[in-house]
Every structure is written in structure tokens, then in C-alpha cells.
Amino acid sequence: MDGFKIYQPGYEQARQLASTHRGTIGYAASNDILHKDGFHLRRKEYYNLIRKAAKAPLSNQEELQLVMTILEQNGFHPRTREEYIVENGIRTKRVVRDIFFMSDEQIRMARRFVSGFLYETDATFNTNTRRLPLSVMVGIDNTGHTFPMAFMFITSESAKSFKFANECLTDLCFYNCPQPSLICGDFSKGLGAAVAKQAAKELAQSI
């Protein structure tokens, strides 16, 4: 029914009003304003509209919100890791370092074939205009074939990123079943440091 939206009363007024919000407020605030006037636009329509109307790239915040919306609309569960930028001892802004996402089907497969077993992780480069490496985590099913278990856009292969991925996997997937017994990857310092810290934590808890 999306093709009939242009015939709904107030649709063009909603488009015109929403186009004035670009660069000042996000979708949620814009939607509240539209709602008070009896209008409504879906999140994806809002960001597509302001991008076309302005003929300019989205702001970093708008681009992040659009990415998160698209992931959610396509059945993924996205999570972000954010950090503060500190200059002269003062927090100046908050930036996103990693975006983790996996679907319900990936969760089901991981719980069946990765829990108590293993998964492999590696990063692929030059997959997007932001040049963010795409970390791909894969498992092995009962036929010996690999399947994509989860994905994460990262700014670096750091210990913090691998720790964040492990926390997301625990939260979304392995919260009530055994964690993977083995993680296969390259010899990046970040992965080694993250695994070592997790092992030390588990050892301390067992004593």
C-alpha cells in the first residue's frame, strides 16, 4: 500500500514540514511535531525525503539513525558501542565506534551450532564508503558448511571491539546456553587481548 501514500490527506504538507527539520532535529522530534499537526511520515521516508530535498549528504547522526532503521526493518538486532572524545580533559562529543547486528535466524543457528563449539571471525575491507572494516563472524553447521552468524562494522580490530562483540553475542544469543568453546581468528592483538581478559575474568569468578 506504500504506493498510495501520496494520495493521503496531508501527505504533501507532512513532506514539506519534515524537509525543514534537516540538520536540526532527528526523526523522533520531527515526528512529534508532525503528529501535533495531524501528520505522519515513516522513519525511512523522513530520511529519504531530507536527503533528496537537500541534495547533500546526511549528517553523521542522521546517517546512523537511517542505518539502524534499515537494519531493524530487515529483521536485524543492531547494537552500537560509543565513546566520548576527550580534548584537554573535557568530553567534547560522543562517537560510534562499532555497529553490531544479527538476525533472529542467525541467533537460532548460533544457539544450535556455535554454543559450546566454535566460531571464526575476520574483517573484510572496502565494503562501504566510510571505509569501515566489516567484521564477519561465521559458524559451522551439521553439514560442515559455514554460515554467517553475526556482523559488525568496526573502526579498528581493538580489544574493546572484540569485547563488545562478545557482550552482544551473550546478550542476544548465549544468555542461557554455553558460550563458544573456541574462537578462531587471525593474530590481531585486539582479539588476543580480549580473549585473555575474558579468561582472566572467568578464572577469578571460579575461585
C-alpha positions in Angstrom: 0.0 0.0 0.0 3.0 2.3 0.1 2.3 3.4 -3.5 -0.9 5.1 -2.3 0.7 7.3 0.4 0.9 10.3 -1.9 -2.9 10.4 -2.1 -3.4 10.5 1.7 -4.7 13.9 3.0 -1.9 16.0 4.4 0.9 13.9 2.9 2.5 16.7 0.9 2.2 19.1 3.9 3.9 16.5 6.0 6.7 16.2 3.4 7.2 20.0 3.2 7.2 20.4 7.0 9.6 17.5 7.6 12.0 18.8 5.0 12.6 22.0 7.1 13.9 19.8 10.0 17.0 18.5 8.3 20.2 19.2 10.2 18.4 20.5 13.3 16.4 17.6 14.7 16.2 13.8 14.3 13.2 11.7 13.2 11.7 11.3 16.7 11.5 15.0 17.3 10.3 15.7 13.8 7.6 13.0 14.1 6.4 14.6 17.4 5.9 17.9 15.6 4.2 16.3 12.6 1.9 14.3 14.9 0.7 17.5 16.7 -0.4 18.8 13.3 -2.1 15.6 12.4 0.7 14.4 10.0 2.9 11.3 10.0 5.9 10.0 8.0 7.7 6.8 8.5 11.3 7.0 9.6 12.7 5.7 6.3 10.5 8.2 4.4 11.8 11.0 6.5 15.5 10.4 5.9 15.0 9.6 2.2 13.0 12.9 1.9 15.5 15.1 3.6 18.4 13.6 1.7 16.7 14.2 -1.7 15.4 17.6 -0.8 18.7 18.9 0.4 20.8 17.2 -2.3 23.5 16.8 0.3 24.9 14.0 2.5 23.1 13.2 5.7 24.7 14.4 8.9 26.6 11.7 10.9 23.7 11.4 13.3 21.1 11.2 10.6 23.1 8.6 8.7 23.5 6.4 11.9 19.7 6.6 12.6 19.0 5.6 9.0 21.4 2.7 9.1 19.8 1.5 12.4 16.3 1.8 11.0 17.1 -0.1 7.8 18.7 -2.9 9.9 15.7 -3.1 12.2 13.3 -3.1 9.3 15.1 -6.0 7.7 14.9 -8.2 10.9 18.3 -7.4 12.5 19.0 -6.6 16.1 21.6 -3.7 16.0 23.8 -2.6 18.9 26.3 0.3 19.0 29.4 0.9 21.0 30.0 4.6 21.7 32.9 6.5 23.2 33.5 10.1 24.2 36.1 12.2 22.5 38.2 13.9 25.2 40.1 17.1 24.4 42.2 18.8 27.2 40.4 16.6 29.8 36.9 17.7 28.6 34.4 15.4 26.9 33.6 17.2 23.6 31.4 14.7 21.7 30.2 11.1 21.7 31.0 9.0 18.6 30.0 5.5 17.5 32.9 3.1 17.2 31.2 -0.2 16.3 27.8 -1.3 15.0 27.0 -5.0 15.7 23.9 -6.7 14.2 22.5 -10.2 13.8 19.1 -11.6 12.9 16.7 -14.0 14.6 17.7 -16.8 12.2 21.4 -16.1 12.9 20.6 -16.3 16.6 18.8 -19.6 16.1 21.7 -21.1 14.1 24.3 -19.8 16.6 22.5 -21.3 19.6 22.2 -24.7 17.7 25.7 -25.0 16.2 28.0 -22.5 17.9 27.0 -22.8 21.5 29.7 -25.0 23.2 31.6 -25.3 19.9 33.4 -22.6 17.9 33.0 -19.6 15.5 35.5 -17.9 13.3 35.9 -14.1 12.9 37.7 -12.0 10.3 37.4 -8.5 8.9 36.6 -7.5 5.3 37.8 -4.1 4.0 36.4 -1.7 1.4 32.8 -2.7 1.7 31.4 0.8 2.2 32.1 4.5 1.5 33.0 5.1 5.2 35.8 2.5 4.7 34.8 0.8 8.0 36.0 -2.8 8.1 33.2 -5.3 8.3 33.8 -8.0 10.9 32.1 -11.2 9.9 31.6 -14.0 12.4 30.7 -17.4 11.0 29.8 -20.8 12.4 29.7 -24.3 11.1 26.5 -26.3 10.7 26.0 -30.0 10.9 26.7 -30.5 7.2 30.2 -28.9 7.5 29.2 -25.7 5.8 29.9 -22.2 7.2 27.1 -19.7 7.8 27.2 -16.0 8.7 26.5 -15.8 12.4 26.8 -12.0 13.0 28.3 -8.8 11.5 29.9 -5.7 13.0 31.2 -2.5 11.4 34.3 -1.6 13.3 36.7 1.3 13.4 39.6 -1.0 14.4 40.3 -4.5 15.4 40.8 -3.5 19.1 40.3 -5.4 22.3 37.3 -3.1 23.1 35.6 -4.1 19.8 36.0 -7.8 20.4 34.8 -7.4 24.0 31.8 -5.5 22.7 31.0 -8.3 20.1 31.3 -10.9 22.9 28.9 -8.9 25.1 26.4 -8.6 22.2 26.6 -12.3 21.5 25.9 -13.1 25.1 23.0 -10.6 25.4 21.3 -11.7 22.1 22.3 -15.4 21.8 24.2 -17.2 24.6 22.4 -15.7 27.6 21.1 -19.1 28.8 23.3 -21.6 26.9 27.1 -22.4 26.8 29.4 -19.8 25.3 31.5 -20.9 22.3 34.4 -23.0 23.5 36.8 -21.7 20.7 37.2 -18.5 18.7 39.2 -18.8 15.5 40.7 -15.7 14.1 43.9 -14.1 12.8 46.7 -13.0 15.1 45.3 -9.5 15.8 46.4 -8.1 19.1 42.9 -7.0 19.8 41.4 -10.4 19.7 44.2 -11.9 21.8 43.8 -9.2 24.4 40.1 -9.5 24.6 40.2 -13.3 25.0 42.9 -13.1 27.6 40.9 -10.6 29.7 37.8 -12.7 29.4 39.7 -15.8 30.5 41.2 -13.9 33.5 37.7 -12.7 34.5 36.2 -16.2 34.3 39.1 -17.6 36.3 38.7 -15.0 39.0 34.9 -15.8 39.2 35.6 -19.5 39.6 37.9 -19.1 42.5 
